[in-house]
Amino acid sequence: MDYSKPLQIGSIALAHRAVFAPMAGFTDAPCRALMAQHGAGYTVSEMVSAKAIVYGDRKTIALLKAEANGAPYGVQLFGAEPENFGEAVKRILAYPFDFIDINMGCPAPKITGPGAGSALLKDPPRAGEIARAVVRAAGDIPVTVKLR
């Protein structure tokens, strides 16, 4: 791999290869803005429940809010049901973001217990269904997957 070339996510060319990974309870909008000011190639929301978006939870929707900060911004979704992912993506398309990230890396028991996060890696068919649902609903918006 040629690390001298800019990293590309779909049509998004990143200014830097150093990115600000999502962390629950930490990567809120002010923190993302600060990291972008200090050169992060992109920033990502805290993980957002696809199911909570489908049910219209206001606290969850508030996690999506972003202001332009000079770096591409991604929304990270988590969950275990493919049908929730597709519907959640359709519902958030009106919000300003540059890409969608699917969380398949969180090892926290409260996330893996219901089959989300890193538990999806134990169920490749379900992980594939989720990825397909997101890509179908996202249209031209790039989709990434967080793994550990």
N, CA, C and O atoms as a GROMACS GRO file, in nm:
protein
  592
    1MET      N    1   0.084  -0.118   0.000
    1MET     CA    2   0.000   0.000   0.000
    1MET      C    3   0.089   0.124   0.000
    1MET      O    4   0.188   0.130   0.072
    2ASP      N    5   0.052   0.220  -0.080
    2ASP     CA    6   0.128   0.345  -0.091
    2ASP      C    7   0.072   0.447   0.008
    2ASP      O    8  -0.032   0.509  -0.019
    3TYR      N    9   0.139   0.464   0.121
    3TYR     CA   10   0.092   0.555   0.225
    3TYR      C   11   0.120   0.701   0.194
    3TYR      O   12   0.080   0.789   0.270
    4SER      N   13   0.187   0.729   0.084
    4SER     CA   14   0.212   0.868   0.047
    4SER      C   15   0.090   0.930  -0.021
    4SER      O   16   0.080   1.053  -0.032
    5LYS      N   17  -0.002   0.847  -0.067
    5LYS     CA   18  -0.123   0.897  -0.134
    5LYS      C   19  -0.231   0.926  -0.031
    5LYS      O   20  -0.239   0.860   0.072
    6PRO      N   21  -0.316   1.026  -0.058
    6PRO     CA   22  -0.426   1.057   0.034
    6PRO      C   23  -0.522   0.938   0.046
    6PRO      O   24  -0.544   0.865  -0.051
    7LEU      N   25  -0.578   0.921   0.163
    7LEU     CA   26  -0.678   0.818   0.186
    7LEU      C   27  -0.809   0.863   0.123
    7LEU      O   28  -0.844   0.981   0.131
    8GLN      N   29  -0.879   0.773   0.062
    8GLN     CA   30  -1.002   0.802  -0.009
    8GLN      C   31  -1.115   0.717   0.048
    8GLN      O   32  -1.098   0.596   0.065
    9ILE      N   33  -1.230   0.778   0.078
    9ILE     CA   34  -1.350   0.705   0.118
    9ILE      C   35  -1.456   0.742   0.016
    9ILE      O   36  -1.516   0.850   0.023
   10GLY      N   37  -1.480   0.654  -0.080
   10GLY     CA   38  -1.569   0.689  -0.190
   10GLY      C   39  -1.512   0.808  -0.263
   10GLY      O   40  -1.397   0.805  -0.307
   11SER      N   41  -1.591   0.914  -0.275
   11SER     CA   42  -1.544   1.035  -0.343
   11SER      C   43  -1.477   1.134  -0.247
   11SER      O   44  -1.438   1.243  -0.288
   12ILE      N   45  -1.466   1.098  -0.121
   12ILE     CA   46  -1.409   1.188  -0.020
   12ILE      C   47  -1.259   1.165  -0.009
   12ILE      O   48  -1.214   1.057   0.028
   13ALA      N   49  -1.182   1.268  -0.043
   13ALA     CA   50  -1.036   1.262  -0.028
   13ALA      C   51  -1.002   1.324   0.106
   13ALA      O   52  -1.033   1.440   0.132
   14LEU      N   53  -0.938   1.248   0.191
   14LEU     CA   54  -0.903   1.297   0.325
   14LEU      C   55  -0.773   1.375   0.321
   14LEU      O   56  -0.678   1.336   0.253
   15ALA      N   57  -0.770   1.485   0.394
   15ALA     CA   58  -0.651   1.568   0.401
   15ALA      C   59  -0.538   1.496   0.475
   15ALA      O   60  -0.420   1.519   0.447
   16HIS      N   61  -0.574   1.411   0.570
   16HIS     CA   62  -0.476   1.340   0.652
   16HIS      C   63  -0.522   1.197   0.676
   16HIS      O   64  -0.642   1.168   0.673
   17ARG      N   65  -0.426   1.108   0.699
   17ARG     CA   66  -0.460   0.969   0.731
   17ARG      C   67  -0.492   0.952   0.879
   17ARG      O   68  -0.549   0.850   0.918
   18ALA      N   69  -0.457   1.048   0.963
   18ALA     CA   70  -0.490   1.041   1.105
   18ALA      C   71  -0.635   1.088   1.120
   18ALA      O   72  -0.669   1.200   1.083
   19VAL      N   73  -0.718   1.000   1.175
   19VAL     CA   74  -0.860   1.031   1.187
   19VAL      C   75  -0.901   1.023   1.334
   19VAL      O   76  -0.831   0.965   1.417
   20PHE      N   77  -1.017   1.082   1.364
   20PHE     CA   78  -1.066   1.083   1.501
   20PHE      C   79  -1.176   0.979   1.513
   20PHE      O   80  -1.289   1.001   1.469
   21ALA      N   81  -1.143   0.866   1.572
   21ALA     CA   82  -1.236   0.754   1.583
   21ALA      C   83  -1.347   0.785   1.682
   21ALA      O   84  -1.327   0.861   1.776
   22PRO      N   85  -1.464   0.726   1.660
   22PRO     CA   86  -1.576   0.749   1.751
   22PRO      C   87  -1.554   0.680   1.885
   22PRO      O   88  -1.504   0.568   1.892
   23MET      N   89  -1.594   0.751   1.991
   23MET     CA   90  -1.586   0.695   2.127
   23MET      C   91  -1.711   0.739   2.201
   23MET      O   92  -1.736   0.859   2.216
   24ALA      N   93  -1.789   0.644   2.248
   24ALA     CA   94  -1.913   0.675   2.319
   24ALA      C   95  -1.887   0.767   2.437
   24ALA      O   96  -1.795   0.744   2.516
   25GLY      N   97  -1.968   0.870   2.449
   25GLY     CA   98  -1.957   0.962   2.560
   25GLY      C   99  -1.844   1.063   2.548
   25GLY      O  100  -1.822   1.142   2.641
   26PHE      N  101  -1.774   1.064   2.436
   26PHE     CA  102  -1.659   1.152   2.422
   26PHE      C  103  -1.661   1.233   2.293
   26PHE      O  104  -1.628   1.352   2.295
   27THR      N  105  -1.700   1.172   2.182
   27THR     CA  106  -1.688   1.240   2.053
   27THR      C  107  -1.813   1.322   2.020
   27THR      O  108  -1.877   1.302   1.917
   28ASP      N  109  -1.846   1.415   2.109
   28ASP     CA  110  -1.958   1.504   2.083
   28ASP      C  111  -1.914   1.613   1.985
   28ASP      O  112  -1.798   1.619   1.946
   29ALA      N  113  -2.008   1.699   1.944
   29ALA     CA  114  -1.979   1.800   1.842
   29ALA      C  115  -1.863   1.893   1.879
   29ALA      O  116  -1.778   1.918   1.794
   30PRO      N  117  -1.856   1.946   2.002
   30PRO     CA  118  -1.741   2.033   2.034
   30PRO      C  119  -1.607   1.959   2.026
   30PRO      O  120  -1.508   2.015   1.980
   31CYS      N  121  -1.605   1.835   2.070
   31CYS     CA  122  -1.482   1.757   2.064
   31CYS      C  123  -1.441   1.730   1.919
   31CYS      O  124  -1.324   1.738   1.883
   32ARG      N  125  -1.540   1.696   1.835
   32ARG     CA  126  -1.511   1.672   1.693
   32ARG      C  127  -1.455   1.798   1.628
   32ARG      O  128  -1.361   1.791   1.549
   33ALA      N  129  -1.513   1.914   1.660
   33ALA     CA  130  -1.464   2.041   1.603
   33ALA      C  131  -1.319   2.066   1.645
   33ALA      O  132  -1.237   2.107   1.563
   34LEU      N  133  -1.289   2.040   1.770
   34LEU     CA  134  -1.153   2.059   1.820
   34LEU      C  135  -1.055   1.967   1.748
   34LEU      O  136  -0.945   2.009   1.711
   35MET      N  137  -1.093   1.842   1.729
   35MET     CA  138  -1.005   1.746   1.662
   35MET      C  139  -0.985   1.784   1.516
   35MET      O  140  -0.875   1.769   1.462
   36ALA      N  141  -1.091   1.833   1.450
   36ALA     CA  142  -1.079   1.877   1.311
   36ALA      C  143  -0.984   1.996   1.302
   36ALA      O  144  -0.903   2.003   1.210
   37GLN      N  145  -0.994   2.089   1.397
   37GLN     CA  146  -0.904   2.205   1.398
   37GLN      C  147  -0.758   2.163   1.415
   37GLN      O  148  -0.668   2.233   1.370
   38HIS      N  149  -0.737   2.049   1.478
   38HIS     CA  150  -0.601   2.000   1.499
   38HIS      C  151  -0.559   1.898   1.395
   38HIS      O  152  -0.460   1.827   1.414
   39GLY      N  153  -0.634   1.890   1.285
   39GLY     CA  154  -0.589   1.813   1.170
   39GLY      C  155  -0.647   1.676   1.149
   39GLY      O  156  -0.597   1.602   1.064
   40ALA      N  157  -0.750   1.636   1.221
   40ALA     CA  158  -0.810   1.504   1.198
   40ALA      C  159  -0.858   1.494   1.053
   40ALA      O  160  -0.921   1.586   1.001
   41GLY      N  161  -0.828   1.382   0.988
   41GLY     CA  162  -0.871   1.360   0.851
   41GLY      C  163  -1.021   1.350   0.838
   41GLY      O  164  -1.078   1.394   0.737
   42TYR      N  165  -1.086   1.294   0.938
   42TYR     CA  166  -1.232   1.296   0.949
   42TYR      C  167  -1.271   1.279   1.094
   42TYR      O  168  -1.189   1.242   1.179
   43THR      N  169  -1.398   1.306   1.123
   43THR     CA  170  -1.453   1.284   1.256
   43THR      C  171  -1.580   1.201   1.241
   43THR      O  172  -1.642   1.199   1.134
   44VAL      N  173  -1.618   1.133   1.348
   44VAL     CA  174  -1.735   1.046   1.346
   44VAL      C  175  -1.817   1.070   1.473
   44VAL      O  176  -1.762   1.095   1.580
   45SER      N  177  -1.948   1.061   1.458
   45SER     CA  178  -2.038   1.077   1.573
   45SER      C  179  -2.013   0.967   1.675
   45SER      O  180  -1.946   0.867   1.647
   46GLU      N  181  -2.068   0.986   1.793
   46GLU     CA  182  -2.075   0.876   1.887
   46GLU      C  183  -2.162   0.769   1.821
   46GLU      O  184  -2.238   0.800   1.729
   47MET      N  185  -2.152   0.645   1.867
   47MET     CA  186  -2.235   0.543   1.805
   47MET      C  187  -2.382   0.572   1.837
   47MET      O  188  -2.419   0.605   1.949
   48VAL      N  189  -2.463   0.557   1.733
   48VAL     CA  190  -2.604   0.591   1.740
   48VAL      C  191  -2.685   0.464   1.710
   48VAL      O  192  -2.656   0.394   1.613
   49SER      N  193  -2.783   0.437   1.792
   49SER     CA  194  -2.866   0.318   1.775
   49SER      C  195  -2.958   0.331   1.655
   49SER      O  196  -3.039   0.423   1.646
   50ALA      N  197  -2.945   0.238   1.562
   50ALA     CA  198  -3.034   0.237   1.446
   50ALA      C  199  -3.179   0.219   1.491
   50ALA      O  200  -3.269   0.283   1.437
   51LYS      N  201  -3.201   0.133   1.589
   51LYS     CA  202  -3.337   0.110   1.639
   51LYS      C  203  -3.396   0.237   1.701
   51LYS      O  204  -3.513   0.268   1.679
   52ALA      N  205  -3.315   0.310   1.777
   52ALA     CA  206  -3.363   0.434   1.841
   52ALA      C  207  -3.399   0.539   1.736
   52ALA      O  208  -3.494   0.615   1.755
   53ILE      N  209  -3.325   0.543   1.626
   53ILE     CA  210  -3.360   0.636   1.518
   53ILE      C  211  -3.495   0.598   1.460
   53ILE      O  212  -3.580   0.685   1.438
   54VAL      N  213  -3.515   0.470   1.436
   54VAL     CA  214  -3.643   0.423   1.379
   54VAL      C  215  -3.758   0.459   1.472
   54VAL      O  216  -3.866   0.495   1.425
   55TYR      N  217  -3.736   0.449   1.602
   55TYR     CA  218  -3.842   0.482   1.698
   55TYR      C  219  -3.852   0.632   1.727
   55TYR      O  220  -3.938   0.674   1.803
   56GLY      N  221  -3.764   0.713   1.666
   56GLY     CA  222  -3.772   0.857   1.679
   56GLY      C  223  -3.726   0.913   1.812
   56GLY      O  224  -3.774   1.019   1.854
   57ASP      N  225  -3.635   0.845   1.881
   57ASP     CA  226  -3.586   0.891   2.010
   57ASP      C  227  -3.512   1.024   1.994
   57ASP      O  228  -3.414   1.032   1.919
   58ARG      N  229  -3.557   1.127   2.066
   58ARG     CA  230  -3.499   1.262   2.051
   58ARG      C  231  -3.354   1.271   2.098
   58ARG      O  232  -3.273   1.339   2.035
   59LYS      N  233  -3.320   1.202   2.206
   59LYS     CA  234  -3.181   1.206   2.253
   59LYS      C  235  -3.088   1.145   2.149
   59LYS      O  236  -2.977   1.195   2.126
   60THR      N  237  -3.133   1.040   2.086
   60THR     CA  238  -3.053   0.975   1.983
   60THR      C  239  -3.035   1.067   1.863
   60THR      O  240  -2.925   1.082   1.811
   61ILE      N  241  -3.143   1.128   1.820
   61ILE     CA  242  -3.137   1.220   1.706
   61ILE      C  243  -3.040   1.334   1.736
   61ILE      O  244  -2.970   1.381   1.646
   62ALA      N  245  -3.037   1.381   1.861
   62ALA     CA  246  -2.948   1.491   1.898
   62ALA      C  247  -2.801   1.454   1.879
   62ALA      O  248  -2.718   1.541   1.854
   63LEU      N  249  -2.767   1.325   1.889
   63LEU     CA  250  -2.629   1.282   1.870
   63LEU      C  251  -2.581   1.302   1.726
   63LEU      O  252  -2.461   1.309   1.701
   64LEU      N  253  -2.675   1.313   1.633
   64LEU     CA  254  -2.640   1.327   1.492
   64LEU      C  255  -2.602   1.469   1.453
   64LEU      O  256  -2.536   1.491   1.352
   65LYS      N  257  -2.644   1.565   1.532
   65LYS     CA  258  -2.624   1.705   1.496
   65LYS      C  259  -2.476   1.736   1.482
   65LYS      O  260  -2.393   1.698   1.565
   66ALA      N  261  -2.447   1.808   1.375
   66ALA     CA  262  -2.308   1.845   1.350
   66ALA      C  263  -2.304   1.981   1.283
   66ALA      O  264  -2.395   2.020   1.210
   67GLU      N  265  -2.198   2.050   1.309
   67GLU     CA  266  -2.171   2.175   1.240
   67GLU      C  267  -2.047   2.154   1.156
   67GLU      O  268  -1.960   2.073   1.191
   68ALA      N  269  -2.039   2.227   1.046
   68ALA     CA  270  -1.920   2.216   0.962
   68ALA      C  271  -1.798   2.243   1.047
   68ALA      O  272  -1.791   2.344   1.119
   69ASN      N  273  -1.700   2.153   1.040
   69ASN     CA  274  -1.581   2.171   1.123
   69ASN      C  275  -1.451   2.160   1.043
   69ASN      O  276  -1.343   2.156   1.101
   70GLY      N  277  -1.463   2.155   0.913
   70GLY     CA  278  -1.344   2.150   0.830
   70GLY      C  279  -1.295   2.011   0.795
   70GLY      O  280  -1.201   1.996   0.717
   71ALA      N  281  -1.357   1.908   0.852
   71ALA     CA  282  -1.320   1.770   0.821
   71ALA      C  283  -1.446   1.694   0.782
   71ALA      O  284  -1.555   1.725   0.831
   72PRO      N  285  -1.434   1.595   0.695
   72PRO     CA  286  -1.552   1.513   0.665
   72PRO      C  287  -1.607   1.453   0.794
   72PRO      O  288  -1.532   1.420   0.886
   73TYR      N  289  -1.739   1.439   0.799
   73TYR     CA  290  -1.808   1.392   0.919
   73TYR      C  291  -1.890   1.267   0.886
   73TYR      O  292  -1.967   1.266   0.790
   74GLY      N  293  -1.871   1.164   0.967
   74GLY     CA  294  -1.947   1.040   0.950
   74GLY      C  295  -2.039   1.015   1.067
   74GLY      O  296  -2.012   1.056   1.180
   75VAL      N  297  -2.148   0.947   1.039
   75VAL     CA  298  -2.242   0.905   1.142
   75VAL      C  299  -2.222   0.755   1.163
   75VAL      O  300  -2.227   0.678   1.067
   76GLN      N  301  -2.200   0.715   1.289
   76GLN     CA  302  -2.181   0.573   1.317
   76GLN      C  303  -2.309   0.513   1.374
   76GLN      O  304  -2.364   0.563   1.472
   77LEU      N  305  -2.355   0.407   1.310
   77LEU     CA  306  -2.476   0.337   1.354
   77LEU      C  307  -2.438   0.202   1.415
   77LEU      O  308  -2.343   0.137   1.373
   78PHE      N  309  -2.518   0.162   1.517
   78PHE     CA  310  -2.500   0.028   1.572
   78PHE      C  311  -2.636  -0.036   1.590
   78PHE      O  312  -2.738   0.032   1.598
   79GLY      N  313  -2.635  -0.166   1.597
   79GLY     CA  314  -2.757  -0.242   1.617
   79GLY      C  315  -2.737  -0.385   1.572
   79GLY      O  316  -2.626  -0.425   1.536
   80ALA      N  317  -2.846  -0.462   1.574
   80ALA     CA  318  -2.836  -0.603   1.537
   80ALA      C  319  -2.938  -0.643   1.430
   80ALA      O  320  -2.930  -0.754   1.376
   81GLU      N  321  -3.035  -0.555   1.399
   81GLU     CA  322  -3.140  -0.590   1.304
   81GLU      C  323  -3.121  -0.518   1.171
   81GLU      O  324  -3.129  -0.395   1.166
   82PRO      N  325  -3.097  -0.592   1.063
   82PRO     CA  326  -3.075  -0.529   0.932
   82PRO      C  327  -3.188  -0.434   0.891
   82PRO      O  328  -3.162  -0.329   0.834
   83GLU      N  329  -3.312  -0.471   0.921
   83GLU     CA  330  -3.425  -0.385   0.879
   83GLU      C  331  -3.421  -0.250   0.948
   83GLU      O  332  -3.463  -0.150   0.889
   84ASN      N  333  -3.372  -0.244   1.071
   84ASN     CA  334  -3.359  -0.115   1.140
   84ASN      C  335  -3.253  -0.027   1.075
   84ASN      O  336  -3.269   0.095   1.068
   85PHE      N  337  -3.146  -0.087   1.029
   85PHE     CA  338  -3.039  -0.009   0.967
   85PHE      C  339  -3.087   0.060   0.840
   85PHE      O  340  -3.065   0.180   0.823
   86GLY      N  341  -3.152  -0.014   0.754
   86GLY     CA  342  -3.200   0.046   0.630
   86GLY      C  343  -3.296   0.160   0.656
   86GLY      O  344  -3.286   0.267   0.594
   87GLU      N  345  -3.390   0.140   0.746
   87GLU     CA  346  -3.488   0.244   0.780
   87GLU      C  347  -3.420   0.362   0.848
   87GLU      O  348  -3.455   0.477   0.820
   88ALA      N  349  -3.325   0.336   0.937
   88ALA     CA  350  -3.254   0.444   1.006
   88ALA      C  351  -3.180   0.532   0.906
   88ALA      O  352  -3.185   0.655   0.916
   89VAL      N  353  -3.114   0.472   0.810
   89VAL     CA  354  -3.041   0.550   0.710
   89VAL      C  355  -3.138   0.640   0.633
   89VAL      O  356  -3.109   0.757   0.611
   90LYS      N  357  -3.251   0.586   0.592
   90LYS     CA  358  -3.350   0.668   0.521
   90LYS      C  359  -3.393   0.788   0.604
   90LYS      O  360  -3.414   0.897   0.551
   91ARG      N  361  -3.406   0.769   0.734
   91ARG     CA  362  -3.453   0.876   0.822
   91ARG      C  363  -3.348   0.982   0.851
   91ARG      O  364  -3.382   1.095   0.886
   92ILE      N  365  -3.221   0.949   0.836
   92ILE     CA  366  -3.117   1.048   0.868
   92ILE      C  367  -3.060   1.117   0.744
   92ILE      O  368  -2.973   1.203   0.757
   93LEU      N  369  -3.107   1.082   0.627
   93LEU     CA  370  -3.051   1.141   0.505
   93LEU      C  371  -3.064   1.293   0.502
   93LEU      O  372  -2.987   1.359   0.431
   94ALA      N  373  -3.156   1.350   0.576
   94ALA     CA  374  -3.173   1.495   0.578
   94ALA      C  375  -3.066   1.565   0.662
   94ALA      O  376  -3.051   1.687   0.653
   95TYR      N  377  -2.993   1.491   0.743
   95TYR     CA  378  -2.891   1.550   0.829
   95TYR      C  379  -2.761   1.567   0.751
   95TYR      O  380  -2.734   1.491   0.658
   96PRO      N  381  -2.679   1.666   0.790
   96PRO     CA  382  -2.553   1.687   0.718
   96PRO      C  383  -2.442   1.591   0.766
   96PRO      O  384  -2.391   1.604   0.877
   97PHE      N  385  -2.407   1.497   0.681
   97PHE     CA  386  -2.294   1.409   0.709
   97PHE      C  387  -2.238   1.362   0.575
   97PHE      O  388  -2.305   1.370   0.472
   98ASP      N  389  -2.114   1.314   0.578
   98ASP     CA  390  -2.045   1.277   0.455
   98ASP      C  391  -2.038   1.127   0.429
   98ASP      O  392  -2.028   1.084   0.315
   99PHE      N  393  -2.044   1.048   0.536
   99PHE     CA  394  -2.041   0.903   0.518
   99PHE      C  395  -2.109   0.837   0.638
   99PHE      O  396  -2.133   0.900   0.741
  100ILE      N  397  -2.138   0.709   0.623
  100ILE     CA  398  -2.199   0.630   0.729
  100ILE      C  399  -2.100   0.522   0.770
  100ILE      O  400  -2.040   0.456   0.686
  101ASP      N  401  -2.084   0.505   0.900
  101ASP     CA  402  -1.995   0.402   0.953
  101ASP      C  403  -2.080   0.303   1.032
  101ASP      O  404  -2.160   0.343   1.117
  102ILE      N  405  -2.064   0.176   1.005
  102ILE     CA  406  -2.136   0.071   1.077
  102ILE      C  407  -2.044   0.018   1.187
  102ILE      O  408  -1.931  -0.021   1.160
  103ASN      N  409  -2.094   0.017   1.310
  103ASN     CA  410  -2.014  -0.031   1.423
  103ASN      C  411  -2.021  -0.183   1.430
  103ASN      O  412  -2.125  -0.240   1.462
  104MET      N  413  -1.910  -0.247   1.400
  104MET     CA  414  -1.894  -0.392   1.417
  104MET      C  415  -1.771  -0.418   1.500
  104MET      O  416  -1.705  -0.521   1.484
  105GLY      N  417  -1.739  -0.325   1.590
  105GLY     CA  418  -1.617  -0.338   1.668
  105GLY      C  419  -1.632  -0.320   1.817
  105GLY      O  420  -1.542  -0.357   1.892
  106CYS      N  421  -1.743  -0.264   1.864
  106CYS     CA  422  -1.756  -0.237   2.007
  106CYS      C  423  -1.768  -0.368   2.086
  106CYS      O  424  -1.856  -0.450   2.058
  107PRO      N  425  -1.680  -0.388   2.186
  107PRO     CA  426  -1.684  -0.511   2.265
  107PRO      C  427  -1.764  -0.499   2.395
  107PRO      O  428  -1.770  -0.596   2.472
  108ALA      N  429  -1.825  -0.382   2.421
  108ALA     CA  430  -1.896  -0.363   2.548
  108ALA      C  431  -2.011  -0.462   2.561
  108ALA      O  432  -2.088  -0.479   2.466
  109PRO      N  433  -2.024  -0.528   2.676
  109PRO     CA  434  -2.130  -0.628   2.693
  109PRO      C  435  -2.271  -0.575   2.667
  109PRO      O  436  -2.355  -0.649   2.616
  110LYS      N  437  -2.298  -0.448   2.700
  110LYS     CA  438  -2.433  -0.396   2.676
  110LYS      C  439  -2.461  -0.381   2.526
  110LYS      O  440  -2.577  -0.372   2.486
  111ILE      N  441  -2.357  -0.379   2.444
  111ILE     CA  442  -2.372  -0.371   2.298
  111ILE      C  443  -2.372  -0.511   2.238
  111ILE      O  444  -2.455  -0.542   2.152
  112THR      N  445  -2.278  -0.596   2.281
  112THR     CA  446  -2.267  -0.730   2.223
  112THR      C  447  -2.377  -0.824   2.270
  112THR      O  448  -2.414  -0.918   2.199
  113GLY      N  449  -2.430  -0.800   2.390
  113GLY     CA  450  -2.536  -0.888   2.444
  113GLY      C  451  -2.652  -0.906   2.348
  113GLY      O  452  -2.694  -1.019   2.324
  114PRO      N  453  -2.706  -0.797   2.293
  114PRO     CA  454  -2.816  -0.811   2.198
  114PRO      C  455  -2.772  -0.848   2.056
  114PRO      O  456  -2.854  -0.858   1.966
  115GLY      N  457  -2.641  -0.868   2.037
  115GLY     CA  458  -2.592  -0.912   1.906
  115GLY      C  459  -2.534  -0.802   1.820
  115GLY      O  460  -2.511  -0.824   1.701
  116ALA      N  461  -2.510  -0.684   1.876
  116ALA     CA  462  -2.455  -0.571   1.799
  116ALA      C  463  -2.304  -0.560   1.821
  116ALA      O  464  -2.244  -0.644   1.888
  117GLY      N  465  -2.243  -0.454   1.764
  117GLY     CA  466  -2.100  -0.431   1.781
  117GLY      C  467  -2.018  -0.549   1.733
  117GLY      O  468  -2.044  -0.605   1.627
  118SER      N  469  -1.918  -0.587   1.812
  118SER     CA  470  -1.828  -0.695   1.770
  118SER      C  471  -1.897  -0.831   1.766
  118SER      O  472  -1.844  -0.925   1.705
  119ALA      N  473  -2.014  -0.844   1.828
  119ALA     CA  474  -2.089  -0.971   1.819
  119ALA      C  475  -2.130  -1.001   1.675
  119ALA      O  476  -2.150  -1.117   1.640
  120LEU      N  477  -2.142  -0.898   1.592
  120LEU     CA  478  -2.177  -0.921   1.451
  120LEU      C  479  -2.070  -1.000   1.378
  120LEU      O  480  -2.099  -1.067   1.279
  121LEU      N  481  -1.947  -0.994   1.426
  121LEU     CA  482  -1.840  -1.069   1.360
  121LEU      C  483  -1.855  -1.219   1.380
  121LEU      O  484  -1.794  -1.298   1.307
  122LYS      N  485  -1.936  -1.259   1.477
  122LYS     CA  486  -1.965  -1.402   1.498
  122LYS      C  487  -2.080  -1.448   1.409
  122LYS      O  488  -2.111  -1.567   1.404
  123ASP      N  489  -2.145  -1.354   1.339
  123ASP     CA  490  -2.260  -1.385   1.254
  123ASP      C  491  -2.242  -1.317   1.118
  123ASP      O  492  -2.312  -1.221   1.087
  124PRO      N  493  -2.147  -1.366   1.036
  124PRO     CA  494  -2.119  -1.302   0.908
  124PRO      C  495  -2.242  -1.284   0.818
  124PRO      O  496  -2.253  -1.180   0.753
  125PRO      N  497  -2.336  -1.379   0.812
  125PRO     CA  498  -2.454  -1.353   0.728
  125PRO      C  499  -2.533  -1.230   0.774
  125PRO      O  500  -2.577  -1.150   0.691
  126ARG      N  501  -2.551  -1.214   0.904
  126ARG     CA  502  -2.624  -1.096   0.955
  126ARG      C  503  -2.542  -0.969   0.929
  126ARG      O  504  -2.598  -0.867   0.889
  127ALA      N  505  -2.412  -0.974   0.951
  127ALA     CA  506  -2.327  -0.858   0.924
  127ALA      C  507  -2.339  -0.817   0.778
  127ALA      O  508  -2.346  -0.698   0.747
  128GLY      N  509  -2.341  -0.914   0.688
  128GLY     CA  510  -2.358  -0.886   0.545
  128GLY      C  511  -2.493  -0.825   0.514
  128GLY      O  512  -2.503  -0.732   0.434
  129GLU      N  513  -2.599  -0.877   0.578
  129GLU     CA  514  -2.733  -0.819   0.558
  129GLU      C  515  -2.737  -0.674   0.602
  129GLU      O  516  -2.796  -0.589   0.535
  130ILE      N  517  -2.674  -0.645   0.715
  130ILE     CA  518  -2.671  -0.508   0.766
  130ILE      C  519  -2.596  -0.418   0.668
  130ILE      O  520  -2.645  -0.310   0.634
  131ALA      N  521  -2.480  -0.462   0.623
  131ALA     CA  522  -2.402  -0.381   0.529
  131ALA      C  523  -2.482  -0.356   0.400
  131ALA      O  524  -2.485  -0.244   0.350
  132ARG      N  525  -2.546  -0.460   0.348
  132ARG     CA  526  -2.627  -0.443   0.226
  132ARG      C  527  -2.742  -0.346   0.248
  132ARG      O  528  -2.770  -0.262   0.162
  133ALA      N  529  -2.809  -0.356   0.363
  133ALA     CA  530  -2.922  -0.266   0.392
  133ALA      C  531  -2.875  -0.121   0.397
  133ALA      O  532  -2.942  -0.032   0.345
  134VAL      N  533  -2.761  -0.097   0.459
  134VAL     CA  534  -2.709   0.040   0.470
  134VAL      C  535  -2.668   0.092   0.332
  134VAL      O  536  -2.702   0.205   0.296
  135VAL      N  537  -2.595   0.012   0.257
  135VAL     CA  538  -2.549   0.056   0.125
  135VAL      C  539  -2.668   0.085   0.033
  135VAL      O  540  -2.669   0.185  -0.038
  136ARG      N  541  -2.769  -0.002   0.035
  136ARG     CA  542  -2.890   0.022  -0.047
  136ARG      C  543  -2.956   0.153  -0.009
  136ARG      O  544  -2.991   0.232  -0.097
  137ALA      N  545  -2.975   0.177   0.120
  137ALA     CA  546  -3.045   0.298   0.165
  137ALA      C  547  -2.961   0.424   0.149
  137ALA      O  548  -3.016   0.533   0.132
  138ALA      N  549  -2.828   0.410   0.154
  138ALA     CA  550  -2.741   0.527   0.150
  138ALA      C  551  -2.724   0.586   0.011
  138ALA      O  552  -2.683   0.701  -0.002
  139GLY      N  553  -2.753   0.510  -0.093
  139GLY     CA  554  -2.736   0.562  -0.229
  139GLY      C  555  -2.589   0.589  -0.258
  139GLY      O  556  -2.507   0.498  -0.253
  140ASP      N  557  -2.556   0.716  -0.288
  140ASP     CA  558  -2.419   0.753  -0.323
  140ASP      C  559  -2.331   0.786  -0.202
  140ASP      O  560  -2.213   0.815  -0.218
  141ILE      N  561  -2.388   0.782  -0.083
  141ILE     CA  562  -2.311   0.814   0.038
  141ILE      C  563  -2.219   0.696   0.071
  141ILE      O  564  -2.266   0.583   0.080
  142PRO      N  565  -2.089   0.723   0.088
  142PRO     CA  566  -1.998   0.613   0.121
  142PRO      C  567  -2.032   0.547   0.256
  142PRO      O  568  -2.081   0.612   0.348
  143VAL      N  569  -2.003   0.418   0.263
  143VAL     CA  570  -2.028   0.340   0.386
  143VAL      C  571  -1.898   0.274   0.427
  143VAL      O  572  -1.828   0.213   0.346
  144THR      N  573  -1.865   0.286   0.556
  144THR     CA  574  -1.748   0.219   0.613
  144THR      C  575  -1.795   0.129   0.727
  144THR      O  576  -1.909   0.137   0.771
  145VAL      N  577  -1.704   0.044   0.775
  145VAL     CA  578  -1.732  -0.044   0.887
  145VAL      C  579  -1.619  -0.031   0.988
  145VAL      O  580  -1.502  -0.041   0.952
  146LYS      N  581  -1.654  -0.010   1.115
  146LYS     CA  582  -1.555  -0.005   1.222
  146LYS      C  583  -1.534  -0.147   1.273
  146LYS      O  584  -1.629  -0.214   1.316
  147LEU      N  585  -1.411  -0.191   1.269
  147LEU     CA  586  -1.372  -0.322   1.324
  147LEU      C  587  -1.257  -0.302   1.419
  147LEU      O  588  -1.186  -0.202   1.413
  148ARG      N  589  -1.240  -0.398   1.509
  148ARG     CA  590  -1.121  -0.395   1.595
  148ARG      C  591  -1.047  -0.524   1.575
  148ARG      O  592  -0.942  -0.545   1.637
   0.00000   0.00000   0.00000
